[in-house]
Each structure stands twice: as C-alpha cells, then as structure tokens.
Amino acid sequence: MENTDLLRIVADILRSEAKAVSLTAEMSNDELLKVSLGSLDSLTFIHMVVALEERLSTQFDDEMLMGGNFSTVSDLVNYIGLSLEKEGSA
Amino acid sequence: MSDLGYRFDLTAEEMPTQWYNILADLPYEIPRDISLKNNSEKQKMVMQVPMELIRQSMGKQRYVDIPDEVLSAYRQWRPSTLVRAVALEKALDTPARIYYKYEGNNISGSHKLTTAIAQVYYYKKAGVKRVTTGTGAGQWGSALSVACKMFGLECLVFMVGISYKQKPYRKILMKMNGAEIYSSPSEITEAGRKFLALNADAKGNIALAIAEAIEATTTDNSTRFCIGSGEPYSILHQTLIGLEAKLQMQKAGDYPDFVVGCLGAGSNFGGLTFPFLQDRLVGDSKVRCISVEPASCPKLTRGEYRYDFTDSSGVTPMEKMYTLGHDYVTPDIHAGGLRYHATSKLVSAIYHHGDIEAVAYQQREVFKSGVLFSQTEGIIPAPESAHAVHGAIELALAAKENNEAKVILVGISGHGHFDMSAYESYLAGELDDVNITDRQIRDSLDKIPDVSALLDQ
C-alpha cells in the first residue's frame, strides 16, 4: 500500500476518533503529515490504533508500537508502513 | 483438621491452558471509556500498554490461550487448592457445604500474581525493559516485583508514604525481588517534589504515587507504566481461578449454589465468579454470584452507575462504573485492597444488568469471621478475603435457619500474614464500625463532572 493511501486512511480515522486534532478536507498531504499528535490523550490514541487495525485487517507489532514516539501524523504513517511491510515479508 | 477426602487438587497437567473471556457471552456491550480533556503539554504520544493486552480487553474470543512461558511461571504454585471447609461447617453447625479456593499460596501472598505474571510477560514481549507502578498497601507492587524478577525486567515502585512507613514487610518483599522502591511523594519526580514543598508530612496518596510512576515513563523511553486490577485483561487472567475451581468442584461431585468473593477493583471477584457465571449466561445453571464489599466503601450497594474517573487525580479516562465519586475518602479501614472508590466497568455492567448480587458488611463482624476461619481452617485470611468469608458464613447460617444443604464456594484471595496489626487491633477491641451517611455519598457523587454532552456526540 502506498504511503499516500495510508495517509488518507489515517486522516479519516483521526477525524472520526480524535476530534481534538483538527483536520480539514482542504489540507494537502504535506500539511496532513505535519499535524501534531502531541495533544492526543492515550485513550484516544488507543482507539485510533484499534480502528486502524480493523480497517487494515492487521495487528501491529507491539515492540515497534511501544518503542515508537509519535509526534506527528507522519511518524504514525511511517510506522504503519513499516509494520505492514514487516508483516508482508514475515 | 484437614482430611485428604476433603481436598480437591488438580495435577499440574490438569491446569487449564486458556483464560475465559466473558465478553464473548454477555448479551450486552460494555460502555466505551471517554476522555474529558486532552493533554496539551505533551509533545509526543507514547504507548504505555501493549496492544496484546488492549486487544484482550476488547476482543470477543471466548477462550484465550495462555502463553507457554506464563503457564510455566504459574506452575510455581498453580493449580491452587480447593478445600471443603468441614471444620468451619461443624463450628457453624450448618447443613451447608462450604468450599474455599485459596490464592495466598504464592510468594506475593495474593491472587494478584496471576495477572502480574501475564502482564509482565506481554510488556517484555513488547520490548519494555522496566515497568513502573504506584502501590498503596503494596499488594500490587509486591506481585509486580515478583513477576519482574521471574521475567528479568526491572521494576520501579512508588509506594504511598504512609504505607511505606507503617507496612514495612511488603516493602521488604519488593526489595528482595530487586525492585527499586520509593516512598511517595519522592524527591526523584517533579510531581513528588511539588507535593513535598506543600505538604511536609509526606503521607502521600495513591493518585500521587501513580502520577510519579507515569512521570518516570516520560524520562526514560524503555520504562512503561503498568497498572493492575480493574482492567478487563486483568480479570481475564484471573479467570484461571474460577476455571480451576470448576474442575475441582467436578472432582468433589458438587456444584455451587453460591460463589462468593470480595470486591475491590474487581479482578478477584471476576476471576473467581465469571467462569461460573458463564454457566448461567449460556446454560441452565442458577448459580448466584455474590460480591462482598466493606460497608465503608459500598460502591455496588450504594454507589451510582455512571461515568467517573478511575482515580482521584481527575486526569485519567472516565469509565462507566459503579462509583462513590473519585473524591470519596474511604475511612481508614484495614482492607486496603477494597478501598477503591469504584469497581471495574466489567463487573459494574454485569451488576447493572442484574447478573450478580452485592452485599456490604461492617469490619468488626468481618474480622470476627476471619478469626473463626483461621481457627477452624488453619488459614489467616487477608482482611479483604475475610469479607468473603463473612459473606459465606452468613449464607451458611441462613441455610441452617432454613435447613437447606446449600453449596457455597468462597474465594480466599490472599493470606493475612502481612496484616497482623489489623487482627491485633480487632482483638484489642480497637476497631470501629463506620456508618457512612447518604449525604457523604451524595456530596462525593456531586463532584463528578457531567459528561452527558460528550455522550451525545
């Protein structure tokens, strides 16, 4: 899956699960990638991860997820890309 | 007084190898947690709890395989014993048959080690090198330190200051297991230093101890916060208690009319009762599961079912549960494990739908029953467990009154060897019963924020 497709999925889920993060339909991909996740509380983040797992029919790797620091949407998209890649090669 | 004919042991091979997930059998959903505010001070998002545990809290798979490493660790003391309390029956002169399941026979002294081992296993698998927690009287900290020692993780514990001074033995147990332990408030965190600057007595409280533990995870990326009892995954792990007990009751050729457990945050009660409740939910069993709580902390019997914070810091997510209000100050009773102002959202939902029952007792009658149990059955129950014992004795006496041979299974969640000062107070006549007024509960409940606007979204 291309990272731009992933980005759109992440943005969709952020809109539905994390209302505190303001995303508008007009935002460009570059603008979306820079959106900060710092304001998310842990519960919303977890709901988002669960929703992403459901949407992508995958289970993320705990070692990668717990080791990651997610400052922006870009960090999350990169993580998911790597996780799916790892799953694909497993 | 023990008779081999009254012990119903399982061999190591007979220990169940799966946990039971009651979410699969409930005909209703557990309301979702909500967040009241966002933490705008943070720069980044860090996962505290492994997804494997989170999935266990949300999934509907009826049986979850216990990993081999966890099974191996359990074999140090599991399967735990189930005994018919013939001497107690005789002392009560009751036609009831009383059985007890004993969880104190491990180094931590209580049921909590059963989930601590599973949790630490998943944290280790997720690459975490050190776990941290806040602990009150020290049961959870003890269990976590033992589990960390087993799996080679470091353990950092913040123990409420007053317990650190007054209850030294669990602290020593944690140190024996290599835990790094601080009296909370401590000098090593910003939260602790702030509190110390304002409060010279440094008694501390559990919310502060937890806040210090969470702060410790922000300064070291290989440390994660681990909290125990009320989470659905913690109850899932504890169902091994009830699953073993079901097999043991089969060996005894009996089936309980009542399953009785004490209720704090919910893992002991849920762990013992849910596998029996399954028979009622999906089969034709009429088993009655009875929760026993202290009259001074009567969350199910006098609390309200509503969204509240899980601790008094007011920054945690809100869960829908039976609560007395997160600001409720439980009188200084000796059953530290039952002082929590609310109980697990899972147990709460099940109570709300009428599938379990609840009673509350005063501490003097509870200790009286604890002493009788120790004299007859040779086990000093923890003050928490003495609540369940008292509940079972009340049922056995009612059976005597009605001349009914009821079958009662009671959970003894831990031993009372670290709580002898509580028994000393009881024997010296220094324990008081506490009558909580409706007004006290109302005042506390009124401090819970109204979240109806959030729910309408």
Boltz contact constraints between the chains, C-beta under 6 A:
constraints:
  - contact:
      token1: [A, 20]
      token2: [B, 38]
      max_distance: 6.0
  - contact:
      token1: [A, 37]
      token2: [B, 45]
      max_distance: 6.0
  - contact:
      token1: [A, 38]
      token2: [B, 42]
      max_distance: 6.0
  - contact:
      token1: [A, 38]
      token2: [B, 43]
      max_distance: 6.0
  - contact:
      token1: [A, 38]
      token2: [B, 44]
      max_distance: 6.0
  - contact:
      token1: [A, 39]
      token2: [B, 38]
      max_distance: 6.0
  - contact:
      token1: [A, 39]
      token2: [B, 40]
      max_distance: 6.0
  - contact:
      token1: [A, 40]
      token2: [B, 45]
      max_distance: 6.0
  - contact:
      token1: [A, 41]
      token2: [B, 35]
      max_distance: 6.0
  - contact:
      token1: [A, 41]
      token2: [B, 38]
      max_distance: 6.0
  - contact:
      token1: [A, 41]
      token2: [B, 39]
      max_distance: 6.0
  - contact:
      token1: [A, 43]
      token2: [B, 33]
      max_distance: 6.0
  - contact:
      token1: [A, 43]
      token2: [B, 35]
      max_distance: 6.0
  - contact:
      token1: [A, 43]
      token2: [B, 317]
      max_distance: 6.0
  - contact:
      token1: [A, 44]
      token2: [B, 35]
      max_distance: 6.0
  - contact:
      token1: [A, 45]
      token2: [B, 45]
      max_distance: 6.0
  - contact:
      token1: [A, 46]
      token2: [B, 54]
      max_distance: 6.0
  - contact:
      token1: [A, 62]
      token2: [B, 50]
      max_distance: 6.0
  - contact:
      token1: [A, 62]
      token2: [B, 51]
      max_distance: 6.0
  - contact:
      token1: [A, 62]
      token2: [B, 52]
      max_distance: 6.0
  - contact:
      token1: [A, 62]
      token2: [B, 126]
      max_distance: 6.0
  - contact:
      token1: [A, 63]
      token2: [B, 126]
      max_distance: 6.0
  - contact:
      token1: [A, 63]
      token2: [B, 127]
      max_distance: 6.0
  - contact:
      token1: [A, 65]
      token2: [B, 47]
      max_distance: 6.0
  - contact:
      token1: [A, 66]
      token2: [B, 47]
      max_distance: 6.0
  - contact:
      token1: [A, 66]
      token2: [B, 126]
      max_distance: 6.0
  - contact:
      token1: [A, 66]
      token2: [B, 127]
      max_distance: 6.0
  - contact:
      token1: [A, 67]
      token2: [B, 127]
      max_distance: 6.0
  - contact:
      token1: [A, 69]
      token2: [B, 44]
      max_distance: 6.0
  - contact:
      token1: [A, 70]
      token2: [B, 44]
      max_distance: 6.0
  - contact:
      token1: [A, 70]
      token2: [B, 45]
      max_distance: 6.0
  - contact:
      token1: [A, 71]
      token2: [B, 44]
      max_distance: 6.0
